[in-house]
């Protein structure tokens, strides 16, 4: 049961189609776990529908209708299908970005218990990455220059403010310091969307900071 | 260029009679048309649907003045083709026809912006769609009523809240872009949106 949800303003921007690509993908991935938020988004889309039907109609000529009618029998564009090997617990969109198995991704080891794999969404302002934390492993205390969205995909973790399981969505702002620790028994994989690189706060980890850059794109 | 005689994207919020609540015959007509298109590739129904919705899609494309007239026409064609292709997936019990068309227009516009900006991405907005699943009938009923209530609520919002929702939804402005255009602090924009959404949530839980 998903307990942690995106705040209402993210869902509104999502329903209006104005969230940046990487953040939008993270919210969409949460929706595939969360019926509650799916229903909220449907109502938020009704706000769009209500405004849409009140727009001041702009003239469209019959020639355009003819052009569209002439194209109705064109073959539909091919749609992406899940690969046989894919993990069907994963949201379709992530499945598409990961394009295979976690093991096939390029993982960059940051500390003994943390590896990061950067995925390409095309969003130049946001890093879209998978964090893999060994069971019971800790991410050293850190802050962010900006905001961070996290979605748990498998396993779970806890930090100063709670415990999180698959589907849970967490937003942290730059000034929040936190020390996530993966739950025992299973490695934890999270999707994290950042608009600025994370910054370790403890002296013994700070030497890592210059090595961590925002990997947007 | 056709001169706009009435208000742009933001409708006057006081005029609550102007908002259609989709229980009326008029909206049902569009749901019916969509169902005929989906079930029997009914070209006559599609043509009626086109004549009603294409001018709204064009207005949507031009609001916020971010697309040229040529791109707006291209968007109308893309959206109407998608309407034809996806009509089979439309469920009149779950969504109002106008909301359904709005989501397609929104996705096509986002993809068009990205194409125009040469945004290099492996994803298209359609990838964000959720695989549809069977829902309990009480949830569907709840959904239908919720959809009607949203339209009632839109008629009751104070103008400052309605104006921002129109900017965000129709003109495709993020909260910070809306704040810059209206010369308001971001916090004010966010709190107006939040107030409107809270009313919506209260309605849904009632």
Interface residues (C-beta under 8 A of the other chain):
Chain A: X8 X9 X12 X13 X15 X16 X17 X18 X19 X21 X24 X25 X28 X31 X32 X38 X39 X40 X42 X43 X44 X45 X46 X47 X48 X49 X50 X51 X52 X53 X54 X55 X56 X57 X58 X59 X60 X64 X65 X67 X68 X69 X71 X72 X74 X76 X79 X80 X92 X93 X96 X97 X120 X121 X122 X123
Chain B: X2 X4 X5 X6 X7 X8 X9 X11 X18 X19 X20 X43 X46 X47 X50 X51 X54 X55 X56 X58 X59 X60 X62 X63 X72 X73 X76 X77 X80 X81 X84 X85 X94 X95 X96 X98 X99 X100 X101 X102 X103 X105 X106 X107 X109 X110 X114 X119 X120 X121 X122 X123 X125 X126 X127 X128 X130 X131 X139 X142 X143 X146 X147 X150 X151 X154 X165 X166 X168 X169 X170 X172 X173 X174 X175 X177 X190 X193 X194 X197 X198 X200 X201 X204
